[in-house]
């Protein structure tokens, strides 16, 4: 009979990993295999990702210490999901999404293929807008262009900051 032994997560030596600077913070890759890509993000309040989707990969967010507002475009409209430390969100392949950083911290993203026999690749992403950073009100850039039904929710999320 086999027994699985749980081991504590090992610390990540960020000095040995190439760090990519982004307007919203920085990221580095811990693991890149054909079936899994693990990226760690250090995010800064006011930053936001591009609006994008992944052709074949599920994008899983594991929020460590940050706060994020993730906008997800579904057939029935745009949904805003606020993620706190300890929260997890999976966005299926083909679903446009974008995150806004509400509080500094750490996030881990895990990409895995939605279908068997599909490989995970950095080329899987399709960007529909640019990323960036805003000063002052975090979600102002989105509120100005969001549908009216979404504006009041975004303003409520931002006022809670």
Backbone bond lengths (Angstrom), bond angles and torsions (degrees), N, CA, C in turn:
res aa  C-N    CA-C-N  psi(-1)  N-CA   C-N-CA  omega(-1)  CA-C   N-CA-C  phi
1 X - - - 1.447 - - 1.524 108.87 -
2 X 1.314 115.91 127.87 1.466 118.81 -179.09 1.523 110.18 -89.91
3 X 1.283 114.51 151.69 1.450 120.29 -178.94 1.515 108.92 -131.41
4 X 1.336 116.65 133.33 1.458 119.91 179.02 1.522 108.96 -91.20
5 X 1.300 115.90 128.29 1.460 120.81 178.79 1.517 107.56 -104.32
6 X 1.320 115.36 122.60 1.456 119.41 178.63 1.514 109.37 -81.56
7 X 1.314 114.96 133.77 1.451 119.84 177.14 1.521 107.83 -115.02
8 X 1.327 117.64 147.29 1.460 119.05 178.79 1.522 110.16 -66.00
9 X 1.340 117.47 150.49 1.460 118.42 179.17 1.517 110.35 -60.97
10 X 1.311 115.14 138.02 1.461 118.54 -178.93 1.526 109.84 -80.84
11 X 1.331 116.87 146.23 1.457 119.19 177.78 1.528 109.93 -66.37
12 X 1.303 115.45 148.82 1.465 120.76 -179.32 1.514 108.80 -98.45
13 X 1.325 116.05 124.14 1.458 121.54 178.46 1.528 108.03 -86.00
14 X 1.326 116.03 91.94 1.470 119.97 -175.59 1.522 112.67 -69.94
15 X 1.308 118.27 -15.55 1.467 120.49 179.02 1.522 111.62 -68.05
16 X 1.343 116.91 -22.28 1.461 120.70 -176.82 1.527 112.54 -97.46
17 X 1.329 117.48 -6.59 1.454 120.66 -177.35 1.522 110.25 -104.28
18 X 1.343 117.83 140.30 1.468 118.67 176.41 1.532 109.90 -69.94
19 X 1.319 115.67 128.54 1.462 121.45 -178.86 1.527 108.75 -101.62
20 X 1.333 115.05 131.14 1.459 121.20 178.34 1.522 108.73 -103.70
21 X 1.321 116.84 121.28 1.466 122.03 179.00 1.523 109.39 -78.29
22 X 1.326 115.77 139.06 1.461 123.18 177.97 1.528 107.43 -132.18
23 X 1.338 118.31 158.09 1.475 118.94 176.75 1.534 112.63 -59.48
24 X 1.324 118.04 -27.89 1.465 122.55 -178.78 1.525 113.04 -91.31
25 X 1.340 118.29 -3.69 1.467 121.41 -178.89 1.511 110.65 151.45
26 X 1.336 116.47 -129.39 1.459 120.61 178.66 1.518 109.56 -152.39
27 X 1.329 115.58 160.49 1.458 120.90 -178.40 1.517 109.61 -143.59
28 X 1.313 115.54 153.61 1.462 121.57 173.43 1.512 108.54 -147.78
29 X 1.332 115.09 151.52 1.461 121.75 -177.46 1.521 109.66 -95.71
30 X 1.332 115.21 127.93 1.461 120.08 176.32 1.525 110.81 -94.17
31 X 1.335 116.52 -38.40 1.462 120.69 -175.42 1.525 109.09 -142.12
32 X 1.313 116.26 133.89 1.463 120.69 176.10 1.526 107.94 -140.35
33 X 1.334 115.51 104.03 1.453 120.89 176.98 1.526 107.68 -124.23
34 X 1.312 116.92 -179.50 1.468 120.46 179.58 1.522 112.38 -67.15
35 X 1.329 117.38 -22.87 1.467 119.85 -175.30 1.530 113.77 -118.16
36 X 1.327 116.79 2.81 1.469 118.21 -177.19 1.525 110.36 -160.68
37 X 1.325 114.63 136.21 1.459 121.63 175.18 1.521 106.94 -130.03
38 X 1.339 117.23 123.23 1.461 121.82 -179.04 1.520 108.15 -117.06
39 X 1.342 115.00 122.38 1.462 121.09 179.10 1.522 108.79 -122.95
40 X 1.315 115.36 142.15 1.459 121.62 175.68 1.520 107.59 -108.53
41 X 1.316 115.41 137.00 1.451 121.60 -178.71 1.517 109.60 -121.35
42 X 1.296 115.91 135.23 1.457 122.69 167.75 1.519 104.04 -107.80
43 X 1.335 117.19 113.04 1.458 121.13 -171.86 1.526 111.00 -110.46
44 X 1.358 115.14 150.97 1.460 120.80 -179.88 1.519 110.37 -120.50
45 X 1.323 115.13 138.69 1.458 122.85 179.92 1.527 110.45 -49.87
46 X 1.309 115.34 133.91 1.463 121.23 179.29 1.517 113.32 96.39
47 X 1.330 116.90 -13.80 1.461 119.99 179.68 1.523 111.47 -81.93
48 X 1.320 115.61 156.23 1.461 119.56 176.11 1.518 110.05 -148.08
49 X 1.321 115.16 149.54 1.469 120.69 178.86 1.526 109.03 -83.63
50 X 1.305 114.99 171.58 1.458 119.54 171.76 1.530 108.25 -70.18
51 X 1.310 116.28 156.95 1.460 120.75 167.53 1.521 104.13 -76.64
52 X 1.325 117.46 125.83 1.463 120.23 -174.32 1.523 110.89 -157.61
53 X 1.312 114.90 171.32 1.462 120.54 170.75 1.519 107.91 -143.55
54 X 1.320 115.20 165.61 1.458 121.53 178.77 1.522 107.19 -112.79
55 X 1.317 116.78 128.00 1.466 121.18 -174.82 1.526 112.73 -61.78
56 X 1.324 116.95 -43.17 1.465 120.28 -172.78 1.525 114.29 -128.92
57 X 1.327 117.75 -2.30 1.464 120.32 -173.30 1.523 112.71 -111.89
58 X 1.330 114.95 144.39 1.465 122.50 168.80 1.524 106.01 -81.34
59 X 1.341 117.33 135.31 1.465 122.71 177.84 1.525 107.65 -108.00
60 X 1.336 115.78 111.12 1.463 120.72 -179.43 1.524 109.34 -104.83
61 X 1.331 115.93 128.32 1.459 122.74 176.40 1.526 108.21 -102.55
62 X 1.329 117.02 128.96 1.461 123.36 172.09 1.522 105.90 -119.42
63 X 1.322 116.77 108.68 1.454 120.25 -176.43 1.522 108.94 -86.16
64 X 1.312 115.53 121.23 1.467 121.39 -178.62 1.531 110.27 -89.64
65 X 1.334 116.58 -62.80 1.468 120.14 -175.91 1.521 112.93 -132.71
66 X 1.302 119.49 -3.58 1.470 122.87 -177.35 1.526 111.22 -88.73
67 X 1.318 115.70 179.46 1.473 123.36 166.51 1.517 106.18 -129.15
68 X 1.329 116.03 130.58 1.465 121.51 -179.33 1.520 110.18 -127.13
69 X 1.324 115.60 149.91 1.460 121.79 164.62 1.522 104.45 -111.37
70 X 1.325 117.11 117.51 1.459 121.49 -179.80 1.526 107.47 -105.66
71 X 1.321 116.10 123.10 1.456 121.44 176.36 1.515 107.53 -95.38
72 X 1.321 116.34 128.63 1.458 122.13 -177.85 1.525 108.02 -125.11
73 X 1.333 116.54 123.32 1.456 122.78 -178.54 1.528 109.00 -91.68
74 X 1.341 115.96 109.31 1.459 122.13 178.29 1.527 109.33 -113.18
75 X 1.319 116.98 173.85 1.461 120.38 -176.97 1.529 112.66 -62.14
76 X 1.341 117.43 -26.28 1.464 119.85 -179.25 1.523 113.01 -96.54
77 X 1.322 117.74 10.88 1.458 121.43 176.80 1.512 112.79 126.92
78 X 1.321 114.30 -172.85 1.464 121.19 -178.97 1.518 108.78 -92.11
79 X 1.324 115.94 131.26 1.460 121.84 179.03 1.524 108.68 -113.30
80 X 1.317 116.27 137.94 1.466 121.81 176.87 1.516 107.89 -107.42
81 X 1.325 116.03 123.13 1.459 121.53 -179.47 1.523 107.14 -118.27
82 X 1.316 116.57 118.80 1.461 120.72 178.86 1.524 108.36 -91.84
83 X 1.327 115.28 125.88 1.467 121.63 -178.63 1.520 109.89 -110.80
84 X 1.324 114.65 130.65 1.466 123.27 179.27 1.536 108.26 -109.25
85 X 1.344 117.94 168.83 1.463 119.20 176.10 1.531 111.21 -53.04
86 X 1.323 115.68 132.09 1.456 122.31 -178.68 1.518 113.47 94.58
87 X 1.344 118.08 -12.93 1.464 120.84 -179.84 1.519 111.58 -80.34
88 X 1.340 114.30 153.95 1.464 122.46 -179.46 1.525 107.84 -134.20
89 X 1.334 116.30 140.73 1.464 121.21 178.25 1.521 108.32 -141.23
90 X 1.343 116.13 133.50 1.468 121.45 173.80 1.514 108.53 -110.19
91 X 1.331 115.85 129.16 1.462 121.80 175.84 1.530 106.48 -110.97
92 X 1.339 117.69 117.86 1.466 120.71 -178.07 1.540 112.20 -64.74
93 X 1.309 115.34 159.68 1.469 121.53 176.05 1.527 109.21 -57.36
94 X 1.330 115.42 143.34 1.460 121.00 175.97 1.510 115.17 84.44
95 X 1.324 118.90 -4.87 1.462 122.15 -178.02 1.537 109.44 -97.52
96 X 1.341 117.87 116.78 1.470 119.68 178.08 1.533 110.79 -63.96
97 X 1.331 115.54 139.71 1.459 121.02 179.64 1.519 110.10 -155.00
98 X 1.334 114.60 163.46 1.462 121.99 -177.37 1.517 107.72 -157.82
99 X 1.337 117.15 140.18 1.456 118.61 176.91 1.521 111.44 -112.41
100 X 1.338 114.14 149.83 1.452 123.12 174.18 1.521 107.06 -123.36
101 X 1.325 116.29 134.62 1.467 120.73 -176.72 1.525 109.19 -88.59
102 X 1.330 116.04 115.92 1.459 122.21 179.40 1.525 111.85 -90.93
103 X 1.347 117.46 -26.18 1.465 122.28 178.03 1.521 108.83 -151.80
104 X 1.334 116.01 140.07 1.464 122.43 178.55 1.521 110.71 -52.03
105 X 1.330 115.74 152.64 1.454 118.88 173.79 1.508 113.21 158.16
106 X 1.331 114.46 -158.90 1.463 122.11 -174.96 1.526 110.31 -119.86
107 X 1.327 114.73 141.46 1.461 123.00 178.53 1.523 106.98 -138.04
108 X 1.318 116.86 143.31 1.467 121.30 171.86 1.517 107.43 -112.94
109 X 1.332 115.83 134.16 1.460 121.22 174.54 1.521 108.09 -112.66
110 X 1.322 115.65 133.83 1.462 121.23 176.95 1.519 107.29 -122.01
111 X 1.308 115.65 127.66 1.461 121.76 177.08 1.523 108.25 -110.75
112 X 1.319 115.99 134.57 1.460 120.83 176.39 1.518 107.53 -143.46
113 X 1.324 117.44 154.00 1.463 119.40 -178.64 1.526 111.55 -66.74
114 X 1.331 115.86 142.15 1.456 119.32 177.60 1.525 110.76 -76.67
115 X 1.318 117.02 -29.93 1.465 122.19 -178.88 1.529 109.49 -118.30
116 X 1.324 117.73 147.39 1.465 119.58 174.87 1.536 110.65 -60.85
117 X 1.294 116.11 153.27 1.467 124.55 177.58 1.520 113.70 71.68
118 X 1.317 118.46 6.74 1.465 122.03 174.02 1.519 106.68 -99.76
119 X 1.323 116.36 136.93 1.459 119.87 179.13 1.520 110.71 -93.76
120 X 1.319 116.02 145.85 1.461 121.72 174.45 1.519 107.86 -79.10
121 X 1.326 116.36 136.43 1.450 120.65 -178.09 1.520 110.37 -145.82
122 X 1.330 115.84 147.39 1.469 120.92 175.16 1.533 110.19 -64.71
123 X 1.333 117.79 -22.02 1.462 122.27 -179.22 1.520 113.06 -81.83
124 X 1.330 117.80 3.16 1.457 123.41 -175.63 1.535 112.75 -75.38
125 X 1.321 117.43 -15.12 1.467 121.53 -173.32 1.532 111.71 -84.79
126 X 1.335 115.20 139.20 1.463 121.91 174.69 1.522 106.13 -119.82
127 X 1.333 116.57 112.70 1.470 121.26 -177.50 1.531 110.27 -89.21
128 X 1.331 114.61 132.07 1.455 121.24 -179.53 1.532 111.67 -107.36
129 X 1.331 116.98 -10.38 1.464 122.57 176.56 1.523 108.11 -156.19
130 X 1.314 116.26 -178.77 1.462 121.08 179.62 1.524 110.38 -98.26
131 X 1.332 115.56 160.52 1.464 120.18 174.18 1.522 108.49 -91.44
132 X 1.334 117.46 177.11 1.454 118.42 179.28 1.504 113.16 174.60
133 X 1.323 113.60 -162.62 1.458 121.53 -179.77 1.518 106.82 -145.66
134 X 1.324 115.72 139.45 1.458 120.33 177.26 1.522 108.76 -118.01
135 X 1.312 115.62 148.86 1.458 120.80 175.02 1.524 107.96 -96.82
136 X 1.301 117.08 156.26 1.461 120.79 178.05 1.512 110.69 74.71
137 X 1.304 116.21 -129.21 1.459 121.63 -178.17 1.524 109.58 -65.04
138 X 1.304 117.04 125.39 1.456 122.12 -172.53 1.514 113.47 -64.28
139 X 1.310 117.90 -46.83 1.459 120.13 -172.32 1.527 113.45 -95.86
140 X 1.330 117.77 12.75 1.460 121.15 -177.14 1.523 111.59 -55.25
141 X 1.314 117.01 -43.14 1.472 120.46 -177.84 1.520 111.40 -59.59
142 X 1.310 117.17 -38.59 1.460 120.43 -179.73 1.520 111.07 -79.43
143 X 1.322 116.74 -40.75 1.466 120.35 -178.42 1.522 110.30 -56.62
144 X 1.327 117.48 -39.47 1.461 120.87 -177.12 1.524 112.63 -66.14
145 X 1.313 117.52 -27.55 1.463 120.04 -177.04 1.519 113.62 -110.73
146 X 1.331 116.76 -3.29 1.468 120.58 -175.95 1.524 111.09 -76.43
147 X 1.328 116.70 153.89 1.465 119.66 172.76 1.529 109.45 -60.20
148 X 1.335 117.36 151.02 1.463 122.03 -177.61 1.529 112.19 -52.91
149 X 1.332 117.04 -38.46 1.465 120.37 -178.46 1.524 112.25 -62.71
150 X 1.318 117.03 -25.33 1.457 121.26 -178.47 1.526 111.82 -92.96
151 X 1.323 117.40 -26.69 1.467 121.08 -174.20 1.517 113.16 -57.23
152 X 1.329 117.91 -46.82 1.461 119.23 -176.19 1.529 110.80 -65.04
153 X 1.333 117.60 -36.93 1.466 119.62 178.01 1.525 110.80 -66.05
154 X 1.325 116.87 -44.44 1.467 120.20 179.76 1.517 111.05 -62.61
155 X 1.343 116.59 -40.67 1.455 119.26 179.77 1.525 110.23 -65.44
156 X 1.344 116.81 -37.12 1.471 120.57 177.36 1.530 110.77 -63.60
157 X 1.342 117.04 -44.45 1.481 121.38 178.96 1.514 109.29 -61.40
158 X 1.346 117.15 -43.55 1.450 120.75 -177.87 1.532 111.99 -68.59
159 X 1.327 117.85 -38.95 1.463 121.16 179.82 1.524 111.64 -65.66
160 X 1.318 117.79 -23.87 1.460 122.29 179.78 1.522 111.38 -73.41
161 X 1.316 117.33 -9.07 1.478 120.84 -177.63 1.498 111.95 -75.18
